[in-house]
Amino acid sequence: MAVSDNTFSMSTMFNALPNPTETSGYIPPPGFAPRASATPLHAALFNLMTDGDGVSYFKEMISKSDKTELQRMASLLTSDSDYFMSIVTNKCGSRRVQKLLGKSDDVDAFFCAAILRRFLHITTDKYASYVTIRAMVVFDKVMKKALYEHILYHALDLACDQHGCIALNDIITDADDPYYRDQLLELVASNALRLSNDASGNFVVQHVLTLYDSRCIHNIAVNLYGQCIELSFKKYGSYIVEKLLEVEESMVVVVVELLGCDGDRSRNTSMAVSDNTFSMSTMFNALPNPTETSGYIPPPGFAPRASATPLHAALFNLMTDGDGVSYFKEMISKSDKTELQRMASLLTSDSDYFMSIVTNKCGSRRVQKLLGKSDDVDAFFCAAILRRFLHITTDKYASYVTIRAMVVFDKVMKKALYEHILYHALDLACDQHGCIALNDIITDADDPYYRDQLLELVASNALRLSNDASGNFVVQHVLTLYDSRCIHNIAVNLYGQCIELSFKKYGSYIVEKLLEVEESMVVVVVELLGCDGDRLMRLARNEFGNFVVVKALRFTKEMRMDLFWGLVQKLMPFIHLLRRSHGNNIANILDTFRLRC
């Protein structure tokens, strides 16, 4: 009870550490579930780290812990490899360990040692692998170097594992050490054939090709020469060959192999490629001739031209042609999941190219039609949105792609988007298009945790947003959701500024909405009653402020007569000044009660 009632005060918990002579030899194995033979401290910490309902509890505890307490926690978490594995292989456990990384070098040192002890097991686990990925972002150079050495040693094992390949791709992308980045790219290139034929490894080859490192692309092409045709008969192998065709130097290697094979094999290859290409087969059969190919990637505002690959140009026209609605619908209706996945892959293969489509009115609408077709298709679009999240979500047309994604994506992809939304929420709120997207996202939010986080963020920044041309619409919007906690927090954060806001057009709208709920109405009216009479008179005569005063009189009369009479008595001495001004309607209300005063 002490632990549960005391927000897991870390000092309380660690004061219960056993003396060395009392320490049990029992170490929890993977999949550890607390039981009588486990030390109570291990059991309590395991529950803290893995309890699915304990997110806020964990955050509160961490926020109240100093460096020494966090260091002791890290020490206990990593004291045994099996115990550490049982936590990081748990979905919640992995996320919470990631939250602890980067708190201090001393804390990181414990986790670094624990990761290194079970490096391969951790980095090939569905959930634990994200601990390694996070570590490679926040650890200092010395600890990163130790991890890089293990990554290089186990790179092929990681590449050929279904979860390890994802981790390796992320690590290569984020690698901030030129030496180790080049070493990893060289290792992938020199093993390109083996990896291209592996169910997981081919994703690593595909990924490094998208990094457009000319030396790496050249080395992969050279190492695959003589095998490109064979790879082209396979689903994922064909993706690798297609990517090689996008760069002139590697394209030459592939085409030379095609030209050098016997005619029958070449015919079978071309048929395999065209038959296997999404029922948009006519589009993909229009692959450019070697002499026509360029490394051009369309920029924002892309309009097809001679220097663009015909395939990019054809897909751009399909997505953006204002007269092509029925043609697009027919094509999509005839395409299976694999074909749609290839289309999504090409649409999102380059961020600038993707932006040129979604910032187009028709392009945005058609991308929205593709969202939700399958998780595999959504995964491509999710990654593309995350890469240019702020640019997309603040664009007039592209923002609706994010809005649609937040409705149809699965929970995992939504979570990734929610994290970006929280991080960029204020930037979105203060943008003319971003504020509309943010309002829709808050309204449709189906995750209570993230919805509360967004409402809290708006409330805590209510004053800044209320004074912003776009941000005030977000404050107005959340007030219409009638979330009592949010309304209370907004009122508290605007106390002392309500009169100033009431002199402004959009600010007055916010104050009027606060007057519609009794609890927040009291906050506003107390401020009105507390100001000097001359200022209240000027507010009542103001073109925007008069509506606030009228609403204050109307709602106090309905809900709080004591406050109503307070306003009447404060305004009555100025009734003659209110006539023949924007405050004339207030004067008329006061006339009704003049005799009573």
C-alpha positions in Angstrom: 0.0 0.0 0.0 2.8 2.4 0.8 4.2 2.0 -2.7 0.9 2.2 -4.5 -0.3 5.2 -2.5 3.0 7.0 -2.6 3.4 7.4 -6.3 6.3 5.0 -6.2 8.5 7.6 -4.4 11.8 6.2 -5.7 13.6 7.0 -2.5 11.0 5.0 -0.5 11.5 2.1 -2.8 15.3 2.1 -2.8 15.4 2.5 0.9 13.9 -1.0 0.9 17.0 -2.4 -0.9 18.2 -5.7 0.8 21.5 -5.9 2.6 24.1 -7.8 0.6 23.9 -10.7 3.0 20.1 -10.8 2.6 20.1 -10.8 -1.2 18.3 -13.7 -2.8 20.1 -15.7 -5.6 16.8 -15.7 -7.5 17.0 -13.9 -10.9 13.8 -13.5 -12.9 14.0 -15.3 -16.3 12.6 -13.9 -19.6 8.8 -13.6 -19.4 9.3 -13.0 -15.6 6.1 -12.6 -13.7 6.4 -11.6 -10.0 5.9 -14.4 -7.6 6.6 -15.2 -4.0 10.3 -16.2 -4.6 11.2 -12.9 -6.3 12.5 -10.1 -4.2 9.6 -7.6 -3.6 11.8 -4.8 -5.0 12.3 -6.7 -8.3 8.6 -7.5 -8.5 7.6 -3.8 -7.7 10.0 -2.5 -10.3 8.9 -5.0 -12.9 5.2 -4.0 -12.4 6.1 -0.3 -12.6 7.9 -0.8 -15.9 5.4 -3.2 -17.6 2.0 -2.3 -16.2 -0.1 -1.2 -19.2 -2.2 1.1 -17.1 0.7 2.7 -15.3 1.8 5.4 -17.9 0.9 8.5 -15.9 2.1 6.8 -12.7 5.5 6.1 -14.3 5.8 9.6 -15.7 5.0 11.2 -12.4 7.6 9.1 -10.6 10.3 9.8 -13.1 9.6 13.6 -13.0 10.0 13.6 -9.2 13.3 11.6 -9.2 16.7 13.1 -9.1 19.8 11.8 -10.9 20.9 9.7 -8.0 17.5 8.0 -7.8 17.4 7.4 -11.5 20.9 6.0 -11.4 19.9 3.5 -8.7 16.8 2.6 -10.7 19.0 1.9 -13.8 21.4 -0.1 -11.6 18.6 -2.4 -10.4 17.0 -2.7 -13.9 20.3 -3.8 -15.4 21.6 -5.8 -12.4 20.8 -9.1 -14.2 20.6 -9.7 -18.0 17.5 -12.1 -17.8 15.6 -9.6 -15.6 16.5 -6.7 -18.0 15.4 -8.8 -21.0 12.1 -9.6 -19.3 11.4 -5.9 -19.2 12.6 -4.6 -22.5 10.9 -7.5 -24.5 7.6 -6.2 -23.0 5.9 -3.6 -25.1 5.4 -1.2 -22.1 8.7 -2.1 -20.6 10.6 -1.2 -23.8 8.8 2.2 -24.1 9.6 3.1 -20.4 13.2 2.1 -20.7 13.5 4.3 -23.8 12.1 7.2 -21.6 15.0 6.6 -19.2 17.7 6.7 -21.8 19.5 10.1 -22.2 18.7 11.2 -18.6 22.4 11.4 -17.7 25.6 9.7 -18.8 25.7 7.8 -15.5 22.3 6.3 -16.1 23.1 5.6 -19.8 26.3 3.7 -18.7 24.2 1.1 -16.9 21.9 0.6 -19.9 24.7 0.6 -22.4 26.4 -2.3 -20.5 23.1 -4.2 -20.3 22.5 -3.8 -24.1 26.0 -4.9 -24.9 25.6 -8.1 -22.8 22.6 -9.2 -24.8 23.0 -7.1 -27.9 21.8 -9.6 -30.5 18.9 -10.8 -28.5 17.8 -7.3 -27.7 18.2 -5.8 -31.2 16.3 -8.7 -32.9 13.3 -8.5 -30.5 10.1 -6.9 -31.6 10.0 -4.4 -28.8 13.5 -4.5 -27.2 15.1 -3.5 -30.6 13.6 0.0 -30.1 15.8 0.4 -27.0 18.9 0.0 -29.1 17.6 2.4 -31.7 16.9 5.0 -29.1 20.3 4.4 -27.4 22.0 5.2 -30.8 20.3 8.6 -30.7 20.9 9.7 -27.1 24.1 8.0 -25.9 27.4 9.9 -25.9 30.1 9.2 -28.4 32.0 6.7 -26.3 29.0 4.5 -25.6 27.8 4.9 -29.3 31.2 3.7 -30.4 30.9 0.5 -28.3 27.4 -0.1 -29.8 28.6 0.6 -33.3 31.3 -2.1 -32.9 28.6 -4.6 -31.9 26.4 -3.5 -34.8 29.1 -4.0 -37.3 30.0 -7.5 -35.8 26.3 -8.6 -35.9 25.1 -6.6 -38.9 24.4 -9.6 -41.2 22.5 -11.3 -38.4 20.5 -8.2 -37.8 19.8 -7.7 -41.5 18.5 -11.3 -41.8 16.1 -11.0 -38.9 12.5 -9.7 -39.3 12.9 -7.2 -36.4 16.6 -6.7 -36.6 16.4 -5.5 -40.2 14.1 -2.6 -39.1 16.5 -1.7 -36.3 19.5 -1.8 -38.6 17.7 0.4 -41.2 16.9 3.0 -38.5 20.5 2.9 -37.2 22.0 3.4 -40.6 19.6 6.3 -41.4 20.4 8.1 -38.1 24.2 7.2 -38.0 26.0 10.4 -37.1 29.5 9.0 -37.3 30.7 9.1 -40.9 33.3 6.3 -40.4 30.7 3.8 -39.0 28.1 4.8 -41.5 30.4 4.1 -44.4 31.4 0.8 -42.8 27.8 -0.3 -42.5 27.0 0.7 -46.1 30.1 -1.1 -47.3 29.1 -4.2 -45.4 25.6 -4.2 -46.9 27.0 -3.6 -50.4 29.6 -6.4 -50.2 26.8 -8.8 -49.1 24.2 -7.5 -51.4 23.5 -10.8 -53.1 23.1 -12.8 -49.9 20.8 -10.1 -48.4 18.8 -9.6 -51.6 17.8 -13.2 -51.5 16.8 -13.1 -47.8 13.3 -12.4 -46.7 14.4 -9.7 -44.3 17.8 -8.8 -45.7 16.3 -7.5 -49.0 14.6 -4.7 -47.0 18.0 -3.5 -45.8 19.4 -3.4 -49.4 16.2 -1.6 -50.5 16.7 0.9 -47.7 20.3 1.8 -48.3 19.5 2.3 -52.0 17.0 5.0 -50.9 19.8 6.9 -49.1 21.3 7.7 -52.6 24.9 7.2 -51.5 26.6 7.0 -54.9 29.5 4.8 -53.7 27.2 2.4 -52.0 24.8 2.2 -55.0 27.7 1.5 -57.3 29.1 -1.3 -55.1 25.7 -2.9 -54.8 25.2 -2.8 -58.6 28.6 -4.3 -59.1 28.0 -7.1 -56.6 24.6 -7.9 -58.1 25.9 -7.9 -61.7 25.0 -11.2 -63.3 22.1 -11.8 -60.8 19.8 -8.9 -61.7 17.6 -10.9 -64.0 17.3 -13.8 -61.5 16.3 -11.3 -58.8 13.8 -9.6 -61.1 11.7 -12.9 -61.1 11.2 -12.5 -57.4 8.9 -10.2 -55.6 11.4 -8.3 -53.3 14.3 -8.9 -55.6 12.5 -7.0 -58.4 12.1 -4.0 -56.0 15.9 -3.9 -55.6 16.5 -4.0 -59.3 13.9 -1.3 -59.9 15.7 0.9 -57.4 19.0 0.3 -59.2 17.4 1.5 -62.4 16.6 4.9 -60.8 20.3 6.0 -60.8 22.2 6.2 -64.1 25.4 4.5 -63.1 23.7 1.4 -61.6 21.0 1.4 -64.3 23.7 0.8 -66.9 24.9 -2.3 -65.0 21.4 -3.7 -64.9 20.6 -2.9 -68.6 23.9 -4.3 -69.8 23.0 -7.6 -68.1 19.5 -7.5 -69.7 21.1 -6.9 -73.1 23.7 -9.6 -72.6 21.2 -12.4 -71.9 19.6 -14.7 -74.5 16.4 -13.4 -76.2 14.1 -16.0 -74.7 15.2 -15.3 -71.1 15.0 -11.5 -71.8 11.4 -12.0 -73.1 10.5 -14.0 -70.0 12.0 -11.4 -67.8 10.1 -8.5 -69.4 6.9 -10.5 -69.2 7.5 -11.3 -65.6 8.1 -7.7 -64.9 5.1 -6.4 -66.8 2.8 -9.2 -65.5 3.9 -8.6 -61.9 3.5 -4.8 -62.0 0.3 -3.4 -60.5 -2.7 -3.6 -62.8 -1.4 -0.3 -63.8 0.8 -2.6 -65.9 0.5 -0.3 -68.9 2.2 2.4 -66.8 5.0 0.2 -65.5 5.6 -1.3 -69.0 6.5 2.3 -70.0 9.9 1.9 -68.2 12.4 4.4 -69.7 15.1 3.4 -72.2 18.6 3.5 -70.7 19.5 6.5 -72.8 16.4 8.4 -71.5 16.9 7.7 -67.8 18.1 10.4 -65.4 18.6 10.6 -61.7 16.0 13.4 -61.5 13.7 13.5 -58.5 10.7 15.8 -58.9 10.7 18.8 -56.5 7.7 20.4 -54.9 5.5 21.9 -57.6 6.7 19.2 -59.9 5.3 19.3 -63.4 6.3 16.4 -65.7 9.0 17.3 -68.2 11.5 15.6 -70.4 14.1 15.2 -67.7 11.7 13.3 -65.3 11.4 9.5 -65.6 8.3 8.6 -67.6 7.1 6.4 -64.7 7.2 9.3 -62.2 5.6 11.6 -64.8 2.8 9.1 -65.6 2.0 8.5 -61.9 2.1 12.3 -61.2 -0.5 12.8 -64.0 -2.6 10.0 -62.7 -2.7 11.5 -59.2 -3.2 15.2 -60.1 -5.1 15.3 -63.4 -8.4 17.2 -62.6 -10.2 15.2 -65.3 -8.9 11.8 -64.3 -11.3 11.0 -61.4 -13.1 8.1 -63.1 -9.8 6.7 -64.6 -8.2 6.7 -61.1 -11.2 5.0 -59.5 -11.3 2.3 -62.2 -7.6 1.7 -61.8 -7.7 1.4 -58.0 -10.8 -0.9 -58.1 -8.9 -3.3 -60.4 -5.7 -3.3 -58.4 -4.9 -6.0 -55.7 -3.0 -5.3 -52.5 0.4 -6.0 -53.9 -0.2 -3.6 -56.8 -1.4 -0.9 -54.4 1.6 -1.5 -52.3 3.9 -1.0 -55.2 2.1 2.2 -56.1 2.4 3.5 -52.5 6.1 2.6 -52.6 6.7 4.7 -55.7 4.5 7.6 -54.5 6.5 7.8 -51.3 10.0 6.9 -52.6 11.1 10.5 -52.4 9.8 13.2 -50.0 9.9 16.0 -52.6 8.0 14.0 -55.1 5.4 13.0 -52.5 5.0 16.6 -51.4 4.4 17.7 -55.0 1.4 15.3 -55.2 -0.2 15.8 -51.8 0.0 19.6 -52.0 -2.0 19.4 -55.2 -5.8 19.5 -54.6 -6.6 16.4 -56.7 -3.4 14.7 -55.5 -4.3 15.1 -51.9 -7.8 13.7 -52.5 -6.5 10.7 -54.3 -3.8 9.9 -51.7 -6.6 10.0 -49.1 -8.5 7.4 -51.2 -5.5 5.1 -51.0 -5.2 5.4 -47.2 -6.7 2.5 -45.2 -6.5 0.0 -48.1 -4.1 -2.2 -46.1 -1.6 -1.9 -43.3 1.2 -2.5 -45.8 0.1 0.4 -48.0 -0.5 2.6 -45.0 3.1 1.9 -43.7 4.5 3.6 -46.8 2.3 6.6 -46.4 2.9 6.8 -42.7 6.6 6.9 -43.1 6.3 9.6 -45.8 4.0 11.8 -43.7 6.4 11.5 -40.7 9.4 12.6 -42.8 7.7 15.9 -43.8 5.1 16.0 -41.0 5.0 19.8 -40.3 5.2 20.7 -44.0 2.4 18.3 -44.9 0.1 19.2 -41.9 0.4 22.9 -42.5 -0.4 22.8 -46.2 -3.9 23.8 -47.5 -4.5 20.4 -49.2 -1.8 18.1 -47.8 -3.1 18.6 -44.3 -6.2 16.6 -45.1 -3.9 13.6 -45.8 -2.8 13.7 -42.1 -6.4 14.1 -40.9 -7.5 11.1 -42.9 -4.5 9.1 -41.7 -5.5 9.7 -38.1 -8.9 8.1 -38.8 -7.8 5.0 -40.8 -4.3 4.0 -39.7 -3.8 1.2 -37.1 -2.9 2.0 -33.5 0.9 1.6 -34.0 1.0 4.1 -36.9 -1.5 6.5 -35.1 0.8 6.5 -32.1 3.8 7.6 -34.2 1.7 10.4 -35.7 0.3 11.4 -32.3 3.9 11.8 -31.0 4.6 14.2 -33.9 1.4 16.0 -33.4 2.2 16.6 -29.7 5.7 17.8 -30.6 4.5 20.2 -33.3 1.1 21.1 -31.7 1.9 24.8 -31.1 3.3 25.2 -34.6 0.2 23.6 -36.0 -2.1 25.7 -33.9 -0.4 28.9 -35.0 -0.7 28.1 -38.7 -3.8 29.0 -40.8 -4.1 25.5 -42.2 -2.5 23.6 -39.4 -5.0 24.9 -36.9 -7.8 23.4 -38.9 -6.0 20.0 -39.0 -5.3 20.1 -35.3 -8.9 20.9 -34.5 -10.1 17.9 -36.6 -7.5 15.6 -35.0 -8.5 16.6 -31.5 -12.2 16.1 -32.3 -11.6 12.6 -33.8 -8.9 11.5 -31.3 -9.8 8.0 -30.2 -6.9 7.6 -27.8 -7.9 9.0 -24.4 -4.2 9.5 -23.4 -3.3 11.6 -26.4 -6.6 13.4 -26.4 -6.0 14.6 -22.8 -2.4 15.5 -23.7 -3.5 17.7 -26.6 -6.2 19.4 -24.5 -3.7 20.0 -21.7 -1.2 21.5 -24.1 -3.8 23.9 -25.6 -5.0 24.9 -22.1 -1.5 25.5 -20.7 -0.7 27.7 -23.8 -4.1 29.4 -23.8 -2.9 32.9 -23.5 -0.3 32.6 -26.3 -2.8 30.9 -28.6 -5.7 33.3 -27.8 -3.5 36.2 -29.0 -2.6 34.4 -32.2 -4.6 34.9 -35.5 -4.9 31.1 -36.0 -4.2 29.8 -32.5 -7.4 31.4 -31.1 -9.5 29.1 -33.3 -8.0 26.1 -31.6 -8.8 27.6 -28.1 -12.4 28.3 -29.3 -12.7 24.8 -30.7 -11.6 22.9 -27.6 -14.0 25.0 -25.5 -16.8 23.7 -27.7 -15.9 20.2 -26.7 -17.1 21.0 -23.2 -14.3 19.1 -21.4 -14.7 20.4 -17.9 -11.1 20.0 -16.9 -9.8 21.7 -20.1 -12.3 24.6 -19.7 -11.2 25.1 -16.1 -7.5 25.1 -17.0 -8.1 27.5 -19.8 -10.0 29.9 -17.5 -7.3 29.7 -14.9 -4.6 30.4 -17.4 -6.5 33.4 -18.9 -7.4 34.9 -15.5 -6.2 38.5 -15.5 -6.2 38.7 -19.3 -9.9 38.2 -20.0 -10.6 42.0 -20.2 -7.7 42.6 -22.5 -8.8 39.7 -24.8 -12.3 41.1 -24.8 -11.2 44.2 -26.6 -10.1 42.0 -29.6 -12.3 40.4 -32.2 -11.2 36.7 -31.8 -10.2 37.1 -28.1 -13.8 38.2 -27.3 -15.1 35.0 -28.9 -13.0 33.0 -26.4 -14.2 35.0 -23.4 -17.8 34.6 -24.5 -17.4 30.8 -24.7 -15.9 30.8 -21.2 -19.0 32.6 -20.0 -21.2 29.7 -21.1 -20.0 27.4 -18.4 -20.6 28.3 -14.7 -17.2 27.4 -13.4 -15.2 29.4 -16.0 -17.9 32.1 -16.1 -17.1 32.9 -12.4 -13.4 33.4 -13.3 -14.3 35.9 -16.0 -16.9 37.9 -14.0 -14.6 38.1 -11.0 -12.1 39.8 -13.2 -14.7 42.1 -14.6 -15.9 43.1 -11.1 -12.3 43.6 -10.0 -11.3 46.1 -12.6 -11.8 49.8 -12.2 -15.1 51.3 -13.4 -13.6 53.4 -16.2 -12.0 50.3 -17.8 -15.3 48.3 -17.6 -17.1 51.2 -19.2 -14.6 51.3 -22.1 -15.1 47.6 -22.5 -18.8 48.0 -22.6 -18.5 50.7 -25.3 -16.0 48.6 -27.4 -17.2 47.1 -30.7 -16.2 43.6 -29.4 -16.2 44.0 -25.7 -19.9 45.0 -25.5 -20.8 41.4 -26.6 -18.8 40.0 -23.7 -20.5 42.3 -21.2 -24.0 41.5 -22.6 -23.2 37.8 -22.4 -21.9 38.2 -18.9 -25.1 39.8 -17.8 -27.2 37.2 -19.5 -25.4 34.1 -18.0 -24.9 35.5 -14.5 -28.7 36.3 -14.4 -29.3 32.6 -15.3 -26.7 31.1 -13.0 -25.4 33.5 -10.4 -27.7 36.4 -9.3 -25.1 37.7 -6.9 -22.6 38.2 -9.7 -25.3 39.6 -11.9 -26.2 42.4 -9.4 -22.6 43.1 -8.9 -22.2 43.8 -12.6 -25.4 45.9 -12.8 -24.3 48.1 -9.9 -20.8 48.5 -11.3 -22.1 49.5 -14.8 -25.1 51.7 -13.6 -23.0 54.9 -13.0 -21.9 54.9 -16.7 -25.3 54.3 -18.3 -25.4 57.7 -19.9 -22.0 57.1 -21.5 -23.2 53.7 -22.9 -26.0 55.3 -24.9 -25.4 56.0 -28.6 -22.3 53.7 -28.6 -21.7 50.0 -29.0 -22.8 49.8 -25.4 -26.4 50.9 -26.2 -27.7 47.4 -25.8 -26.1 47.2 -22.3 -27.8 50.5 -21.4 -31.2 49.0 -22.4 -30.6 46.1 -20.1 -29.6 48.4 -17.2 -32.7 50.5 -17.8 -34.8 47.4 -16.9 -33.3 47.2 -13.5 -32.6 50.9 -12.8 -35.5 51.4 -10.4 -34.5 48.3 -8.4 -31.0 49.7 -7.9 
